[in-house]
Amino acid sequence: MRPLEIGTPSLIALTAVITAAAIWLIIFAVRATKSPRNRPGIRVDLVDQARELKALGQIQEAVFLVRGETGMSQRSAARFVNRL
C-alpha cells in the first residue's frame, strides 16, 4: 500500500482553506463577544438619574453612572448622556 501523495497545488489550496476558516472563526468570536445577546435594556430610572445629573451640570458623573449600570464603553455612555 503506497502512502497518500498530495501535490503542491493541492497542498496550497488546502492551506488556504484552513487559513480562511481560522480567520473567519476569529472574526466571529470577536463579534460575538462585543454584542452579548441577553444584555438587559436601560432602566427608566437610570435615564431619569442621568438626565438629572446632566441638568445639574454633572455630565461626567452621569456618564460614570451609565457606565457602571450598563457596562457601556466611555464613548457610548458619553453619547448616551449627550443625547438626553
Buried (B, 14 or more C-beta within 10 A) or exposed (E): EEEEEEEEEEEEEEEEEEEEEEEEEEEEEEEEEEEEEEEEEBEEEBBEBBEEBBEEEBBEBBBBBBBEBBEBEEEBBBEBBEEB
